[in-house]
Structure formats: structure tokens, C-alpha cells
Amino acid sequence: MKTFLDKTLILAGLLLITSLTACAQGQKKEQGQKVEPTQKTSKNPMEWNKLTKAEEDVIVRKGTEYPGTGTLLNNKEKGTYVCKRCSAPLFTSENKFESECGWPSFDDEIKGAVERIPDADGMRTEIVCANCKAHLGHVFIGEGFTSKNTRNCVNSVSMSFIPAKK
């Protein structure tokens, strides 16, 4: 017979797993698409920005930050979101929208800035920086959040924000 503590630990574990996979709700399979970057940024790893351990866990090892914790989630300023590793422009504030999934969401990327790669399990489509291949998050098609019917679900830790000049 399971004790109250055992049941509590199991419930806590299930809640953690559910929150980490929340980005996958409403997913549809999508074919990979390779695109070329539109702005010249360094492809030389020696010239990329130094990453913290937390940034490496997501960007290099394809991890995920906890939902609702990202510093860019509630950013409402006008500007450009760039790759944390190589500083290549990825998304503009005009394409950011509230999806309430726990991560910043964009319904479009800067042309040629993001590459789509089907996950090995075939369930989701990963998005990476087209310039340096940094893991950004996943893209979901067909959810109906915006007229473009696309949600790029991006880890805040994968990006930096450059405010628009006033």
C-alpha cells in the first residue's frame, strides 16, 4: 500500500513532466525546412558569445527552461530578439504574441533566421538558429492562435533582446 508521501512524490513528478511538455500541446508533424541566414554573423565558434551553464543546457544540450520563468516571456518592448550564442537576429517584437504556454511565442521569424528540424521521435519540430544551430525551442502549426497559424515556442535563455531605437 502506498503511503501519502509516495503518492505526493508521484503527483509532484507527474506535474513536473506535464509542465515541461506543455509546449507540445496541439502539435502537428511538419517536414524539415532548411533556410539561409539573411544577416552576416560569425559562423566561427571562437567568435560566439560565452554561455552560462544554464544557457548551454538549453542551447547546446537541447534542454528546456521551466515554463513561466523566462526573462523575455512578458517583454512588451519593441525590438529584435537575437540568438544568445551568435547574435543573429531571429524574431521581431511585431511577431510576438501571448500563447499562455509558458514560453515566448512568435508567429513568424525573420526570413532565413530559423531552421526547422523534425525531432527524432517524429512528434515535434525543433527550431534552431540557422546561423549557429543553437537550440531555440519548437514550432507548432495549426493551433489557430494567430492568422499565420504558427507558434514558434522559444526558450528565453536562447535569446537576447535588442530594444528598437527611439
N, C-alpha and C positions, 0 to 999 in steps of 0.2 A: 504494500500500500504506500502510495506516495505521500510524503509529508507536505505540509503547507509551504515550507521553504523550497522543496523540489518543484512544486507547481509554480511558485513565484519565479524561480530561476528560468523555468521553461517558458513562461509567459514573457519575461523580460527579453529572452533570446529571440523569441518569435517577433516581438515588437521591433527589435533592432534590425532583424533581417528584413522585415516589411518596410521599415523606413529607408533602408539602403537601396531597396529595389523600387521605391516609389517612382523613380524617374522612368521606369519601364512601363508604366501604365498606358494602356491604349496603343501598344506597339504594333507596327506592321513591318513586314520584311521589306527591304529596299536593296536594290542592286548597288554595288560599289560604284563610285564615280571619281575618277582622278581629274584634278584640275591643277592649273599652274598658278603660282602666286602672281599678284598684279604689282606688287611693290618690291623693289630690290632690298632684301635684308640678308644678313650674313648667313650662309649655309655652313660656315666653318664653326664646328662646335667649340673651338677655342675662343671664339668671339661672342658666344652666347652668354646671357646673364647667369650669374651664380644663383643656384636654387637652394632654399632651405630644405631640411629633411621632409617636412610636410609637403612642400611643393614637389619634391622628387617622387614622393609616394604616389601622387596623383599623375603628374606629367610624364614621368619615366616608367613607373611601375603600373600605370593604368588604374590607380585607385579611385576612390570617390570620397569627397568631403561629406561630412554629416549634413543631412538636409536642414535648411533653415539657418545655417551657421556662416555662410559665405559673406564676406565683406561687401561684395558687389550686388548681392541679391536685391536689396532695396534702394540701390542707387538710381536716382531720378534725373541726374545732371545730363546735359547734352555733351556728347563727345564720342570718342572712339575707344573700343576695347581691343587691346593688343595682346599678343602671345607673351606670357610671362617669361618664356625661355629665350625667344629670339626677337621680340618686339615687333613682329609683323602684325599689321592691322588685320583684325578678324571680323568684328561686328561694329555697327554704329548704334547709337542710342535710339535712333528712329525706328530700329527694328526690334527693340527690346519690349517685352510685354509681360504682364502678370499672368502666370500659368498656375500659381499656387502649388507647384510641385516641390518647392524647397531649394531650387537652384535657379540662377538667372536663365531666362528663356528669350530666344531670338527667333523671329520667323523668317529671317534671311541673313546671309553672311555677305561680307564684301566679296565681290566677284573674284573667284580663283583663290580665296584665302583658306578655305576649309576643304579637306579631303574626307570622303566617306568610305568607310571600310566595314564590310559585314563582320560581326562578331563570329568567332569560331563556332558558337552554338547555333548560329543562324537565327537567333531570336531578335537581336537588336542590331543597329548600325552605329558603329563608333564614329566620332568625328575627331580629326587631328588637324593640327596646323599644317597646311600644305607646304610651308617652308622648312620646318624643322621636325615635323612629325610628332610634336608634343600632344599627348592625350588631352582632349578638351572635355569630352563627355559623350553624349549620344544624340542622334536625331530621330525624331518620330514624325511620321507622315500620316495625315488623315484623321487627326483628332478634332479638327474644327475650332481650335482656339482663335485663329485669325483667318482672314480671307485667303492667305497664302497656304493655309492648311499644313504648316510645317512648324515644328518646335525643336530648335537646337537647345538642348538641355546641357548647360555648361557649368563646370566647376569654377567658382570664383577664383580659387587658388591657381587656376590655369591662365588667368588673365591679369593685366594691369589696365587701369583706366586713365585715359588722357582727356581732360576736360577740353571742350571747344573753346577757342579763343573768343573773348568777348569784345 
